[in-house]
Amino acid sequence: MSPEFKSFTTYLKSIASFNEIDLETAMSLVEIKEIKKGDYFIKEGKVCNHIAFINKGIYRIFKLKNGEELNVCFCIENGVMSSFESFVNRSPTNEYIQALEDSEILILSFDNLNKLITSNPEWNKIRLTLTNQECIRLAERANSLSFETALEKYQNLTDKEPHIIQRVSNYHIASYLGITPETLSRIRAKIS
């Protein structure tokens, strides 16, 4: 198996019981794709036909509201990303997923994922785990936006995801936290 699949197969084995033949079958359905910084995995209005495992790079998921970009999530190496609502419902997405760095991803189509699920029940564990992770992420995000102060949001981000602070611009971080860049600057100055 090629080295590009190593992290992905390790990820899969951490969730479900796959033997080498299962993994080779799955990897034959996976495509390696490189996306340059600033390019998109998907844009609003398109149906998301793929789920991706990030080998290298970082992405932001954002929505447009009155022409303003609002970051809702960052996705990094060794994680899975998709416009999940669009992927599951087969409906046009209202999100954009953009590479913030040159990146390499492994993509699996909706049809191929369903083939794997039909042929091996272990893939249901993968689907259930991804569903649970997304539900938890959305609940934590809603809680943060609703009940935390700007300072608490920033401190939680630095505690839980310091790599975001190191790799993402202040402008995108401020948007993600639901604050202005000026407020973010004041918070950072206060902490320093």
Buried (B, 14 or more C-beta within 10 A) or exposed (E): EEEBBEBBBEBBBEBBEBEEEBBEBBBEBBEBBEBEEEEEBBEBEBBBBBBBBBBBBBBBBBBEEEEEBEBBBBBBBEBBBBBBBBBBEEEBBEBBBBBBBEBBBBBBBBEBBEBBBEEBEBBEBBBEBBEEEBEEEEEEEEEBEEEBEBBEBBBBBBEEBEEBEEBBEEEBBBBBBBBEBEBBEBBBEEEE
